[in-house]
Amino acid sequence: MKGPGFGMDERTRSIVQRVCAVLYVLSMAALWIDLVVREFVLGLPVSGYDDIAMIFTANVLLFIGAVLYYGVVIVPRIRPVKLAAIYGVMVLLGTAFAAVKHGSTSVYAILGHLRIVAAILGIMAAAYALLAYVGHRKIERRITS
Amino acid sequence: MDGDLRVKLARIAKGLSQEQLANAAQVTRQTIGLIEKGDYNPSLSLCIRIAKALDKTLDQLFWEEEPK
């Protein structure tokens, strides 16, 4: 008869998972608040903390990707028109944020932001859609095999 | 009878300690204690391991009759 490996059984593993999940959310929230305070309250130059911002961004993006891939969140089917509308709103919001952040007032500069934001959001949406599709197919294959 | 109490009674009837049942089911003694107290809902695979260790069926240990 052998006991649980490393003293962990399903109950303790579940507790550890819950603790890790809560701590992850708290860490990400703290990191986000730290970034906002540095940028908008203290007015520190971005170069001083862009590594932290990159880690935060990568973490959040990978988390969303993993959630979609493993089918934690079942994404409802969205009609293309509605999807385009959501994308358009996101692009406008992103562009507005970039314009305000960089103090851009000329049409040329704003269009520049628009192009970058549209491209980034487009790549993100495509990558997430692909991840969700591949994850969904993997689960369906396991069910039907 | 309470399903959790049935685990305890079956374990005692088989002459096993919580520690021995825990080892047979590959969990910690605390987990067995909490199952017997009704403070932890085991997974199906753990229910099967406990049932096998106690030479009982899942029905005998965990099935709860609906009150009539």
Backbone of each chain as ProteinMPNN parsed JSONL, in Angstrom:
{"seq_chain_A": "MKGPGFGMDERTRSIVQRVCAVLYVLSMAALWIDLVVREFVLGLPVSGYDDIAMIFTANVLLFIGAVLYYGVVIVPRIRPVKLAAIYGVMVLLGTAFAAVKHGSTSVYAILGHLRIVAAILGIMAAAYALLAYVGHRKIERRITS", "coords_chain_A": {"N_chain_A": [[0.845, -1.202, 0.0], [0.625, 2.13, -0.897], [1.088, 5.541, 0.011], [-0.174, 8.925, -0.552], [1.517, 10.683, -3.166], [4.295, 12.762, -2.454], [2.979, 13.652, -0.205], [0.682, 14.804, -1.042], [-2.697, 14.757, -1.779], [-5.858, 14.433, -3.528], [-7.466, 16.278, -2.178], [-5.681, 18.031, -0.833], [-4.274, 18.923, -3.022], [-6.28, 20.289, -4.347], [-6.745, 22.344, -2.537], [-4.277, 23.655, -2.622], [-4.34, 24.458, -5.292], [-6.477, 26.26, -5.234], [-5.47, 28.202, -3.48], [-3.237, 29.043, -4.95], [-4.529, 30.12, -7.189], [-5.967, 32.263, -6.092], [-3.842, 33.769, -5.044], [-2.505, 34.312, -7.42], [-4.307, 35.986, -8.781], [-4.386, 38.103, -6.953], [-1.697, 38.899, -7.029], [-1.43, 39.705, -9.702], [-3.279, 41.798, -9.739], [-2.096, 43.528, -7.889], [0.287, 44.065, -9.208], [-0.708, 45.361, -11.459], [-1.882, 47.643, -10.293], [0.43, 48.778, -9.268], [1.776, 49.389, -11.649], [0.016, 51.271, -12.772], [0.084, 53.295, -10.837], [2.809, 54.015, -10.959], [2.925, 55.005, -13.582], [0.775, 56.913, -13.934], [0.434, 58.326, -11.541], [2.91, 58.761, -10.212], [4.308, 59.494, -12.428], [6.539, 58.336, -13.608], [9.233, 57.538, -15.925], [8.513, 55.328, -18.648], [10.511, 53.577, -19.411], [11.673, 52.788, -17.08], [10.201, 50.775, -15.944], [9.315, 49.035, -17.846], [9.913, 46.345, -18.159], [8.553, 45.067, -16.09], [5.978, 45.684, -16.859], [5.867, 44.239, -19.223], [6.084, 41.602, -18.314], [3.734, 41.441, -16.82], [1.813, 41.874, -18.84], [2.344, 39.701, -20.578], [1.744, 37.598, -18.857], [-1.018, 37.955, -18.333], [-2.067, 37.749, -20.93], [-1.257, 35.141, -21.637], [-2.636, 33.747, -19.702], [-5.323, 34.206, -20.409], [-5.268, 32.958, -22.898], [-4.719, 30.275, -22.119], [-6.994, 29.702, -20.631], [-8.933, 29.812, -22.633], [-8.005, 27.785, -24.346], [-8.133, 25.443, -22.795], [-10.799, 25.254, -22.48], [-12.105, 26.389, -20.314], [-13.685, 28.606, -20.229], [-16.549, 28.762, -22.018], [-16.875, 30.008, -25.059], [-19.44, 31.866, -26.418], [-21.205, 31.48, -29.562], [-20.677, 34.069, -31.787], [-22.213, 36.41, -33.897], [-20.87, 37.451, -37.082], [-21.242, 40.202, -37.635], [-21.719, 41.336, -35.135], [-19.333, 40.657, -33.933], [-17.538, 42.149, -35.445], [-18.412, 44.672, -34.725], [-17.77, 44.713, -31.982], [-15.004, 44.472, -32.197], [-14.441, 46.857, -33.558], [-15.206, 48.789, -31.651], [-13.383, 48.177, -29.619], [-10.983, 48.793, -30.914], [-11.331, 51.531, -31.323], [-11.454, 52.42, -28.659], [-8.907, 51.64, -27.779], [-7.307, 53.174, -29.468], [-8.066, 55.739, -28.698], [-7.139, 55.719, -26.069], [-4.372, 55.423, -26.52], [-3.893, 57.78, -27.935], [-4.508, 59.76, -26.041], [-2.655, 59.114, -24.076], [-0.212, 59.557, -25.36], [-0.528, 62.153, -25.999], [-1.396, 62.883, -28.531], [-2.583, 64.885, -31.172], [-2.833, 65.467, -33.834], [-4.338, 64.374, -36.924], [-2.882, 62.614, -38.453], [-1.122, 61.426, -36.59], [-2.976, 60.202, -34.912], [-4.158, 58.389, -36.669], [-1.982, 56.783, -37.063], [-1.739, 55.569, -34.52], [-4.149, 54.221, -34.591], [-3.754, 52.339, -36.63], [-1.759, 50.718, -35.499], [-2.998, 49.795, -33.131], [-5.228, 48.485, -34.231], [-3.949, 46.451, -35.661], [-2.601, 45.035, -33.602], [-4.769, 44.233, -31.962], [-6.168, 42.728, -33.837], [-4.381, 40.63, -34.404], [-4.266, 39.503, -31.848], [-6.944, 38.725, -31.46], [-7.232, 36.874, -33.513], [-5.324, 34.963, -32.758], [-6.354, 34.123, -30.284], [-8.83, 33.126, -31.108], [-7.981, 30.999, -32.66], [-6.648, 29.438, -30.724], [-8.813, 28.812, -29.01], [-10.366, 27.368, -30.788], [-8.685, 25.178, -31.466], [-8.345, 24.032, -28.914], [-11.004, 23.4, -28.325], [-11.544, 21.532, -30.321], [-9.768, 19.529, -29.582], [-10.826, 18.663, -27.126], [-13.334, 17.763, -27.995], [-12.512, 15.649, -29.618], [-11.428, 13.933, -27.723], [-13.72, 13.275, -26.359], [-15.223, 11.915, -28.263], [-13.604, 9.804, -29.039]], "CA_chain_A": [[0.0, 0.0, 0.0], [1.431, 3.357, -0.898], [0.319, 6.731, 0.332], [-0.174, 9.944, -1.596], [2.833, 11.168, -3.56], [4.719, 14.05, -1.879], [2.031, 14.064, 0.829], [-0.427, 15.561, -1.65], [-3.77, 13.979, -2.379], [-6.738, 15.31, -4.312], [-7.974, 17.378, -1.349], [-4.626, 19.022, -0.616], [-3.987, 19.538, -4.334], [-7.344, 21.256, -4.658], [-6.515, 23.517, -1.676], [-3.12, 24.366, -3.177], [-4.777, 25.107, -6.539], [-7.289, 27.435, -4.9], [-4.574, 29.214, -2.905], [-2.445, 29.588, -6.06], [-5.408, 30.936, -8.038], [-6.248, 33.522, -5.386], [-2.601, 34.543, -4.989], [-2.206, 34.778, -8.78], [-5.167, 37.147, -9.058], [-3.934, 39.206, -6.09], [-0.393, 39.369, -7.537], [-1.653, 40.435, -10.945], [-3.958, 43.057, -9.394], [-1.094, 44.385, -7.24], [1.221, 44.479, -10.263], [-1.416, 46.329, -12.303], [-1.99, 48.889, -9.514], [1.787, 49.317, -9.216], [2.076, 49.99, -12.959], [-0.829, 52.467, -12.944], [0.604, 54.333, -9.929], [4.088, 54.478, -11.509], [2.749, 55.783, -14.802], [-0.155, 58.042, -13.901], [0.509, 59.091, -10.289], [4.289, 59.217, -10.001], [4.806, 60.027, -13.689], [7.882, 57.812, -13.885], [9.413, 57.168, -17.33], [8.136, 53.936, -18.929], [11.712, 52.739, -19.514], [12.047, 52.313, -15.747], [9.418, 49.626, -15.482], [8.678, 48.329, -18.968], [10.073, 44.894, -17.986], [7.438, 44.616, -15.24], [4.77, 45.778, -17.693], [5.882, 43.131, -20.19], [5.774, 40.363, -17.58], [2.305, 41.512, -16.497], [1.045, 41.695, -20.076], [2.512, 38.319, -21.047], [1.011, 36.747, -17.925], [-2.469, 38.085, -18.547], [-2.386, 37.222, -22.264], [-1.127, 33.684, -21.588], [-3.727, 33.238, -18.864], [-6.542, 34.209, -21.23], [-5.063, 31.911, -23.905], [-4.863, 28.961, -21.481], [-8.413, 29.559, -20.268], [-9.666, 29.51, -23.87], [-7.544, 26.506, -24.892], [-8.618, 24.323, -21.982], [-12.262, 25.251, -22.462], [-12.639, 26.819, -19.016], [-14.766, 29.505, -20.598], [-17.144, 28.4, -23.301], [-17.177, 31.254, -25.78], [-20.655, 31.697, -27.218], [-21.068, 31.837, -30.977], [-21.028, 35.48, -32.011], [-22.404, 36.682, -35.33], [-19.76, 38.265, -37.612], [-21.537, 41.645, -37.531], [-21.519, 41.703, -33.735], [-17.894, 40.515, -33.699], [-16.912, 43.323, -36.074], [-18.767, 45.839, -33.908], [-16.954, 44.636, -30.762], [-13.636, 44.767, -32.612], [-14.385, 48.291, -33.862], [-15.258, 49.541, -30.391], [-12.103, 47.953, -28.932], [-9.957, 49.546, -31.656], [-11.554, 52.954, -31.031], [-11.052, 52.664, -27.266], [-7.447, 51.519, -27.732], [-6.74, 54.335, -30.158], [-8.309, 56.91, -27.845], [-6.212, 55.61, -24.936], [-3.009, 55.706, -27.013], [-3.811, 59.197, -28.302], [-4.47, 60.543, -24.797], [-1.397, 58.806, -23.379], [0.916, 60.188, -26.053], [-0.881, 63.544, -26.257], [-1.476, 63.086, -29.987], [-3.748, 65.671, -31.578], [-2.948, 65.512, -35.294], [-5.033, 63.24, -37.545], [-1.846, 61.684, -38.91], [-0.651, 60.663, -35.413], [-4.084, 59.347, -34.436], [-4.273, 57.276, -37.634], [-0.846, 55.897, -36.769], [-2.157, 54.769, -33.364], [-5.262, 53.36, -35.034], [-3.185, 51.224, -37.395], [-1.051, 49.811, -34.577], [-3.991, 49.162, -32.242], [-6.032, 47.552, -35.039], [-3.118, 45.285, -35.976], [-2.366, 44.247, -32.365], [-6.035, 43.594, -31.568], [-6.489, 41.734, -34.862], [-3.514, 39.456, -34.168], [-4.701, 38.891, -30.585], [-8.256, 38.076, -31.67], [-7.007, 35.686, -34.359], [-4.602, 33.957, -31.957], [-7.286, 33.58, -29.291], [-9.837, 32.324, -31.813], [-7.306, 29.755, -33.052], [-6.441, 28.658, -29.498], [-10.11, 28.304, -28.56], [-10.8, 26.361, -31.768], [-7.837, 23.984, -31.307], [-8.698, 23.444, -27.623], [-12.348, 22.839, -28.456], [-11.442, 20.319, -31.153], [-9.062, 18.511, -28.799], [-11.784, 18.128, -26.148], [-14.354, 16.999, -28.74], [-11.895, 14.397, -30.066], [-11.314, 13.049, -26.556], [-15.069, 12.807, -26.012], [-15.755, 10.992, -29.272], [-12.713, 8.654, -29.303]], "C_chain_A": [[0.877, 1.247, 0.0], [0.541, 4.568, -0.685], [0.364, 7.733, -0.799], [1.23, 10.438, -1.904], [3.105, 12.56, -3.012], [3.739, 14.558, -0.809], [0.859, 14.855, 0.277], [-1.469, 14.583, -2.173], [-4.721, 14.951, -3.065], [-7.262, 16.493, -3.496], [-6.908, 18.46, -1.179], [-4.25, 19.709, -1.927], [-5.026, 20.603, -4.66], [-7.18, 22.519, -3.815], [-5.369, 24.352, -2.242], [-3.52, 25.116, -4.451], [-5.585, 26.369, -6.246], [-6.419, 28.563, -4.351], [-3.768, 29.887, -4.017], [-3.293, 30.515, -6.931], [-5.671, 32.291, -7.392], [-4.997, 34.397, -5.363], [-2.215, 35.095, -6.355], [-3.009, 36.045, -9.087], [-4.703, 38.352, -8.232], [-2.613, 39.788, -6.608], [-0.572, 40.198, -8.799], [-2.316, 41.793, -10.676], [-2.954, 44.04, -8.785], [-0.108, 44.941, -8.276], [0.587, 45.558, -11.141], [-1.524, 47.677, -11.583], [-0.626, 49.582, -9.463], [2.136, 50.035, -10.52], [1.298, 51.293, -13.165], [-0.283, 53.615, -12.091], [1.91, 54.913, -10.49], [3.874, 55.415, -12.702], [1.927, 57.058, -14.598], [-0.097, 58.874, -12.616], [1.919, 59.655, -10.101], [4.907, 59.824, -11.265], [6.212, 59.565, -14.028], [8.015, 57.458, -15.366], [9.164, 55.667, -17.534], [9.358, 53.022, -18.938], [12.126, 52.159, -18.171], [11.312, 51.074, -15.316], [8.779, 48.853, -16.633], [8.855, 46.809, -18.885], [8.928, 44.32, -17.147], [6.147, 44.618, -16.066], [4.694, 44.622, -18.679], [5.535, 41.809, -19.515], [4.277, 40.314, -17.276], [1.472, 41.217, -17.734], [1.118, 40.254, -20.567], [1.709, 37.362, -20.175], [-0.48, 36.756, -18.195], [-2.861, 37.474, -19.893], [-2.309, 35.701, -22.277], [-2.246, 33.062, -20.763], [-5.017, 33.142, -19.678], [-6.457, 33.1, -22.282], [-5.28, 30.522, -23.323], [-6.32, 28.682, -21.129], [-9.243, 29.178, -21.497], [-9.301, 28.12, -24.391], [-8.13, 25.33, -24.115], [-10.135, 24.329, -21.812], [-12.849, 25.601, -21.109], [-13.834, 27.74, -19.251], [-15.286, 29.075, -21.968], [-17.577, 29.694, -23.987], [-18.437, 31.034, -26.625], [-20.407, 32.075, -28.678], [-21.544, 33.282, -31.171], [-21.142, 35.704, -33.508], [-21.295, 37.617, -35.828], [-19.995, 39.77, -37.472], [-21.256, 42.128, -36.109], [-20.02, 41.671, -33.386], [-17.144, 41.736, -34.25], [-17.179, 44.57, -35.249], [-17.919, 45.87, -32.632], [-15.504, 45.017, -31.079], [-13.466, 46.262, -32.866], [-14.356, 49.139, -32.602], [-13.926, 49.416, -29.647], [-10.991, 48.771, -29.594], [-10.088, 51.042, -31.339], [-11.093, 53.297, -29.608], [-9.524, 52.63, -27.126], [-6.767, 52.718, -28.352], [-6.882, 55.595, -29.308], [-7.33, 56.912, -26.671], [-4.789, 55.984, -25.365], [-2.847, 57.187, -27.338], [-3.702, 60.079, -27.064], [-3.118, 60.361, -24.107], [-0.21, 59.528, -24.016], [0.647, 61.658, -26.379], [-0.95, 63.861, -27.743], [-2.746, 63.858, -30.351], [-3.927, 65.673, -33.1], [-3.603, 64.232, -35.814], [-4.024, 62.172, -37.953], [-1.376, 60.792, -37.751], [-1.733, 59.702, -34.921], [-4.278, 58.162, -35.37], [-3.145, 56.262, -37.433], [-1.172, 54.983, -35.592], [-3.21, 53.75, -33.778], [-4.73, 52.115, -35.75], [-2.542, 50.184, -36.454], [-2.042, 49.043, -33.692], [-4.807, 48.126, -33.007], [-5.24, 46.281, -35.346], [-2.925, 44.404, -34.749], [-3.642, 43.501, -31.972], [-6.437, 42.496, -32.555], [-5.692, 40.456, -34.659], [-3.96, 38.715, -32.9], [-5.987, 38.108, -30.778], [-8.079, 36.795, -32.484], [-6.331, 34.581, -33.558], [-5.534, 33.306, -30.941], [-8.339, 32.694, -29.945], [-9.241, 30.972, -32.198], [-7.106, 28.839, -31.832], [-7.747, 28.018, -29.028], [-10.585, 27.189, -29.483], [-10.019, 25.054, -31.591], [-8.179, 23.26, -29.995], [-10.044, 22.741, -27.682], [-12.309, 21.528, -29.237], [-10.786, 19.177, -30.38], [-10.02, 17.843, -27.806], [-12.827, 17.262, -26.857], [-13.801, 15.654, -29.198], [-11.795, 13.403, -28.908], [-12.678, 12.476, -26.189], [-15.512, 11.711, -26.967], [-14.867, 9.762, -29.493], [-13.041, 7.481, -28.369]], "O_chain_A": [[1.777, 1.377, 0.83], [-0.602, 4.613, -1.139], [0.876, 7.438, -1.879], [2.046, 10.594, -0.995], [2.248, 13.441, -3.093], [3.68, 15.759, -0.542], [0.127, 15.5, 1.028], [-1.139, 13.673, -2.934], [-4.432, 16.143, -3.173], [-7.48, 17.577, -4.037], [-7.182, 19.648, -1.354], [-3.95, 20.903, -1.957], [-4.702, 21.672, -5.177], [-7.436, 23.626, -4.289], [-5.459, 25.577, -2.335], [-3.103, 26.253, -4.671], [-5.419, 27.4, -6.898], [-6.6, 29.729, -4.704], [-3.622, 31.109, -4.048], [-2.826, 31.571, -7.358], [-5.607, 33.331, -8.048], [-5.062, 35.598, -5.621], [-1.67, 36.194, -6.457], [-2.472, 37.037, -9.58], [-4.633, 39.472, -8.736], [-2.427, 41.005, -6.628], [0.044, 41.252, -8.958], [-1.969, 42.8, -11.292], [-2.954, 45.226, -9.114], [0.277, 46.109, -8.232], [1.237, 46.533, -11.519], [-1.29, 48.726, -12.183], [-0.531, 50.802, -9.594], [2.706, 51.126, -10.514], [1.837, 52.283, -13.66], [-0.195, 54.755, -12.548], [2.106, 56.129, -10.5], [4.523, 56.453, -12.829], [2.324, 58.14, -15.029], [-0.541, 60.022, -12.614], [2.103, 60.849, -9.866], [5.888, 60.564, -11.197], [6.984, 60.294, -14.65], [7.02, 57.113, -16.004], [9.552, 54.844, -16.705], [9.282, 51.86, -18.539], [12.844, 51.161, -18.116], [11.759, 50.381, -14.402], [7.821, 48.107, -16.431], [8.064, 46.06, -19.459], [8.402, 43.246, -17.439], [5.337, 43.693, -15.987], [3.618, 44.086, -18.946], [4.792, 40.996, -20.064], [3.632, 39.28, -17.451], [0.541, 40.413, -17.689], [0.104, 39.656, -20.927], [1.075, 36.433, -20.676], [-1.122, 35.708, -18.275], [-3.864, 36.767, -19.99], [-3.174, 35.036, -22.848], [-2.741, 31.983, -21.085], [-5.713, 32.128, -19.641], [-7.432, 32.392, -22.533], [-5.937, 29.683, -23.938], [-6.813, 27.569, -21.307], [-10.138, 28.336, -21.418], [-10.172, 27.366, -24.825], [-8.57, 24.343, -24.705], [-10.687, 23.503, -21.085], [-13.954, 25.172, -20.777], [-14.851, 27.658, -18.561], [-14.539, 29.034, -22.946], [-18.509, 30.373, -23.555], [-18.486, 30.12, -27.449], [-19.525, 32.876, -28.988], [-22.649, 33.656, -30.775], [-20.299, 35.261, -34.287], [-20.832, 38.479, -35.081], [-19.057, 40.526, -37.218], [-20.645, 43.176, -35.9], [-19.513, 42.523, -32.656], [-16.244, 42.276, -33.607], [-16.304, 45.421, -35.086], [-17.411, 46.923, -32.246], [-14.865, 45.77, -30.344], [-12.476, 46.863, -32.447], [-13.579, 50.087, -32.497], [-13.403, 50.395, -29.115], [-10.16, 49.368, -28.91], [-9.092, 51.729, -31.117], [-10.439, 54.314, -29.378], [-8.929, 53.471, -26.452], [-5.772, 53.22, -27.831], [-5.96, 56.404, -29.206], [-6.766, 57.947, -26.317], [-4.097, 56.744, -24.689], [-1.806, 57.783, -27.059], [-2.912, 61.022, -27.029], [-2.518, 61.32, -23.621], [0.673, 60.039, -23.326], [1.494, 62.332, -26.965], [-0.607, 64.964, -28.168], [-3.84, 63.526, -29.896], [-5.038, 65.859, -33.596], [-3.45, 63.157, -35.234], [-4.28, 60.976, -37.815], [-1.246, 59.577, -37.899], [-1.457, 58.557, -34.563], [-4.535, 57.048, -34.913], [-3.328, 55.057, -37.607], [-0.921, 53.779, -35.644], [-3.173, 52.587, -33.377], [-5.189, 50.997, -35.513], [-2.743, 48.977, -36.586], [-1.946, 47.827, -33.527], [-5.053, 47.028, -32.508], [-5.78, 45.176, -35.299], [-3.063, 43.183, -34.826], [-3.612, 42.304, -31.688], [-6.98, 41.464, -32.159], [-6.23, 39.352, -34.728], [-4.025, 37.486, -32.87], [-6.111, 36.972, -30.321], [-8.69, 35.767, -32.189], [-6.706, 33.413, -33.656], [-5.51, 32.089, -30.756], [-8.699, 31.645, -29.411], [-9.895, 29.936, -32.081], [-7.358, 27.636, -31.895], [-7.785, 26.834, -28.692], [-11.139, 26.188, -29.027], [-10.6, 23.969, -31.569], [-8.29, 22.034, -29.966], [-10.21, 21.637, -27.163], [-12.952, 20.546, -28.865], [-11.184, 18.019, -30.498], [-10.027, 16.621, -27.662], [-13.164, 16.173, -26.392], [-14.505, 14.645, -29.179], [-12.038, 12.208, -29.072], [-12.778, 11.328, -25.758], [-16.098, 10.709, -26.554], [-15.323, 8.777, -30.073], [-12.399, 6.434, -28.444]]}, "seq_chain_B": "MDGDLRVKLARIAKGLSQEQLANAAQVTRQTIGLIEKGDYNPSLSLCIRIAKALDKTLDQLFWEEEPK", "coords_chain_B": {"N_chain_B": [[-29.067, 6.042, 6.562], [-26.356, 8.191, 7.283], [-24.146, 8.825, 4.646], [-21.426, 9.359, 5.044], [-20.924, 8.395, 7.546], [-21.234, 5.755, 7.054], [-18.9, 5.06, 5.756], [-17.075, 5.25, 7.834], [-18.07, 3.282, 9.582], [-17.799, 0.993, 7.978], [-15.058, 0.939, 7.68], [-14.215, 0.529, 10.344], [-15.434, -1.915, 10.767], [-13.92, -3.497, 9.123], [-11.617, -3.457, 10.423], [-9.68, -1.538, 10.078], [-7.464, 1.233, 10.523], [-7.753, 4.829, 10.315], [-5.448, 5.75, 9.137], [-4.479, 3.46, 7.826], [-6.504, 2.99, 5.964], [-6.284, 5.346, 4.563], [-3.746, 5.063, 3.405], [-4.265, 2.881, 1.748], [-6.076, 4.005, 0.006], [-4.589, 5.919, -1.103], [-4.421, 8.548, -0.068], [-4.267, 11.292, 2.287], [-4.367, 10.87, 5.879], [-5.87, 12.827, 7.042], [-7.648, 13.519, 5.032], [-9.283, 11.254, 4.864], [-10.389, 11.399, 7.416], [-11.829, 13.801, 7.197], [-13.666, 13.099, 5.21], [-15.118, 11.159, 6.532], [-16.239, 12.742, 8.462], [-17.882, 14.222, 6.95], [-17.07, 16.547, 5.841], [-15.717, 16.799, 3.508], [-16.066, 16.325, 0.067], [-15.383, 13.562, -1.714], [-13.686, 12.777, -4.839], [-14.949, 10.9, -7.666], [-13.128, 8.911, -8.408], [-11.658, 8.605, -6.059], [-13.661, 7.755, -4.335], [-14.121, 5.238, -5.432], [-11.662, 3.992, -4.931], [-11.696, 3.965, -2.14], [-13.958, 2.383, -1.695], [-13.114, -0.042, -2.828], [-10.96, -0.626, -1.142], [-12.324, -1.129, 1.174], [-13.809, -3.284, 0.542], [-16.43, -2.891, -0.419], [-19.377, -1.765, -2.203], [-19.898, 1.133, -4.283], [-22.483, 2.043, -3.959], [-23.161, 0.978, -1.453], [-21.578, 2.481, 0.209], [-21.767, 5.198, -0.496], [-24.182, 5.943, -1.752], [-27.094, 7.839, -1.552], [-30.306, 7.534, -0.427], [-33.272, 8.986, -1.694], [-35.351, 11.017, 0.329], [-38.599, 9.802, 1.144]], "CA_chain_B": [[-27.878, 6.391, 7.361], [-25.476, 9.163, 6.647], [-23.139, 8.179, 3.811], [-20.09, 9.529, 5.591], [-20.841, 7.495, 8.691], [-21.098, 4.394, 6.511], [-17.466, 4.848, 5.492], [-16.436, 5.032, 9.141], [-18.495, 1.977, 10.102], [-17.195, -0.047, 7.133], [-13.625, 0.905, 8.014], [-14.062, -0.107, 11.665], [-15.816, -3.332, 10.623], [-12.809, -4.185, 8.46], [-10.481, -3.411, 11.345], [-8.639, -0.631, 9.568], [-7.382, 2.576, 11.1], [-7.847, 5.882, 9.276], [-4.143, 5.786, 8.47], [-4.381, 2.31, 6.908], [-7.423, 3.234, 4.84], [-5.697, 6.451, 3.796], [-2.663, 4.504, 2.587], [-4.86, 2.034, 0.708], [-6.761, 4.864, -0.974], [-3.566, 6.872, -1.554], [-4.693, 9.919, 0.362], [-3.764, 11.528, 3.642], [-5.302, 10.474, 6.953], [-6.779, 13.952, 7.261], [-8.709, 13.471, 4.018], [-10.236, 10.224, 5.3], [-11.092, 11.959, 8.574], [-12.795, 14.81, 6.749], [-14.744, 12.392, 4.493], [-15.958, 10.526, 7.562], [-16.981, 13.81, 9.152], [-18.793, 14.852, 5.991], [-16.57, 17.885, 5.526], [-15.054, 16.809, 2.198], [-16.692, 15.484, -0.95], [-14.317, 12.959, -2.517], [-13.947, 12.589, -6.268], [-15.446, 9.553, -7.969], [-12.024, 7.943, -8.381], [-11.32, 8.347, -4.658], [-14.757, 6.925, -3.806], [-13.891, 3.865, -5.907], [-10.508, 3.443, -4.194], [-12.135, 3.696, -0.761], [-14.875, 1.239, -1.753], [-12.304, -1.245, -3.069], [-10.172, -0.899, 0.068], [-13.226, -1.608, 2.229], [-14.594, -4.392, -0.039], [-17.838, -2.477, -0.5], [-19.706, -1.116, -3.468], [-20.133, 2.574, -4.142], [-23.84, 2.189, -3.421], [-23.172, 0.685, -0.02], [-20.87, 3.514, 0.977], [-22.007, 6.611, -0.815], [-25.476, 6.278, -2.34], [-28.063, 8.371, -0.591], [-31.706, 7.369, -0.857], [-34.078, 10.215, -1.602], [-36.404, 10.869, 1.344], [-39.936, 9.617, 0.535]], "C_chain_B": [[-26.995, 7.364, 6.579], [-24.343, 8.456, 5.893], [-21.743, 8.254, 4.39], [-19.87, 8.591, 6.784], [-20.67, 6.061, 8.212], [-19.64, 4.077, 6.205], [-16.758, 4.507, 6.792], [-16.784, 3.639, 9.668], [-17.862, 0.836, 9.309], [-15.708, -0.186, 7.444], [-13.405, 0.188, 9.338], [-14.382, -1.602, 11.564], [-14.688, -4.136, 9.974], [-11.537, -4.149, 9.302], [-9.342, -2.537, 10.863], [-8.648, 0.678, 10.351], [-7.554, 3.578, 9.964], [-6.565, 5.924, 8.452], [-4.044, 4.666, 7.432], [-5.302, 2.493, 5.701], [-6.867, 4.327, 3.932], [-4.597, 5.94, 2.879], [-3.22, 3.664, 1.447], [-5.496, 2.882, -0.39], [-5.832, 5.94, -1.536], [-3.944, 8.325, -1.294], [-4.133, 10.102, 1.766], [-4.822, 11.099, 4.666], [-6.332, 11.579, 7.19], [-7.945, 13.922, 6.276], [-9.754, 12.427, 4.403], [-11.062, 10.744, 6.475], [-12.173, 12.947, 8.163], [-13.955, 14.171, 5.982], [-15.694, 11.769, 5.521], [-16.776, 11.557, 8.335], [-17.997, 14.491, 8.244], [-18.352, 16.242, 5.593], [-15.826, 17.943, 4.193], [-15.765, 15.843, 1.262], [-15.606, 14.87, -1.829], [-14.704, 12.858, -3.99], [-14.42, 11.153, -6.48], [-14.318, 8.526, -7.886], [-11.608, 7.62, -6.943], [-12.407, 7.488, -4.0], [-14.531, 5.468, -4.185], [-12.731, 3.229, -5.137], [-10.899, 3.088, -2.76], [-13.033, 2.455, -0.735], [-14.107, -0.068, -1.944], [-11.532, -1.633, -1.807], [-11.046, -1.49, 1.166], [-14.083, -2.789, 1.766], [-16.093, -4.086, -0.037], [-18.097, -1.92, -1.888], [-19.899, 0.378, -3.208], [-21.505, 2.828, -3.533], [-23.848, 2.024, -1.904], [-22.553, 1.817, 0.798], [-21.394, 4.93, 0.739], [-23.409, 6.944, -1.335], [-26.438, 6.76, -1.265], [-29.454, 8.234, -1.155], [-32.42, 8.702, -0.708], [-35.137, 10.02, -0.521], [-37.782, 10.786, 0.695], [-40.968, 10.491, 1.23]], "O_chain_B": [[-26.931, 7.323, 5.351], [-23.667, 7.59, 6.449], [-20.958, 7.317, 4.245], [-18.774, 8.071, 6.992], [-20.037, 5.246, 8.883], [-19.2, 2.941, 6.381], [-15.941, 3.587, 6.844], [-15.913, 2.907, 10.138], [-17.438, -0.166, 9.885], [-15.169, -1.293, 7.467], [-12.519, -0.66, 9.451], [-13.716, -2.44, 12.172], [-14.53, -5.324, 10.254], [-10.517, -4.734, 8.938], [-8.181, -2.769, 11.199], [-9.696, 1.16, 10.781], [-7.504, 3.211, 8.79], [-6.595, 6.107, 7.236], [-3.589, 4.884, 6.309], [-4.929, 2.192, 4.567], [-6.963, 4.251, 2.707], [-4.52, 6.331, 1.715], [-2.722, 3.717, 0.323], [-5.458, 2.522, -1.567], [-6.246, 6.768, -2.348], [-3.813, 9.196, -2.154], [-3.591, 9.167, 2.356], [-6.006, 10.984, 4.35], [-7.496, 11.314, 7.493], [-9.078, 14.251, 6.626], [-10.956, 12.668, 4.289], [-12.277, 10.554, 6.524], [-13.28, 12.94, 8.7], [-15.093, 14.631, 6.081], [-16.915, 11.848, 5.386], [-17.876, 11.264, 8.802], [-18.86, 15.238, 8.705], [-19.142, 17.029, 5.072], [-15.356, 19.007, 3.788], [-16.03, 14.694, 1.616], [-14.972, 15.58, -2.61], [-15.884, 12.855, -4.341], [-14.307, 10.307, -5.593], [-14.504, 7.423, -7.372], [-11.245, 6.482, -6.645], [-12.103, 6.601, -3.203], [-14.725, 4.569, -3.367], [-12.808, 2.067, -4.738], [-10.493, 2.053, -2.23], [-12.89, 1.589, 0.129], [-14.411, -1.075, -1.304], [-11.458, -2.808, -1.448], [-10.567, -2.264, 1.995], [-14.968, -3.244, 2.49], [-16.911, -4.939, 0.309], [-17.17, -1.641, -2.648], [-20.044, 0.817, -2.066], [-21.67, 3.716, -2.697], [-24.451, 2.812, -1.175], [-22.957, 2.073, 1.933], [-21.455, 5.747, 1.657], [-23.788, 8.115, -1.357], [-26.566, 6.149, -0.204], [-29.754, 8.751, -2.231], [-32.213, 9.442, 0.254], [-35.761, 8.96, -0.459], [-38.111, 11.581, -0.186], [-42.142, 10.472, 0.861]]}, "name": "protein", "num_of_chains": 2, "seq": "MKGPGFGMDERTRSIVQRVCAVLYVLSMAALWIDLVVREFVLGLPVSGYDDIAMIFTANVLLFIGAVLYYGVVIVPRIRPVKLAAIYGVMVLLGTAFAAVKHGSTSVYAILGHLRIVAAILGIMAAAYALLAYVGHRKIERRITSMDGDLRVKLARIAKGLSQEQLANAAQVTRQTIGLIEKGDYNPSLSLCIRIAKALDKTLDQLFWEEEPK"}
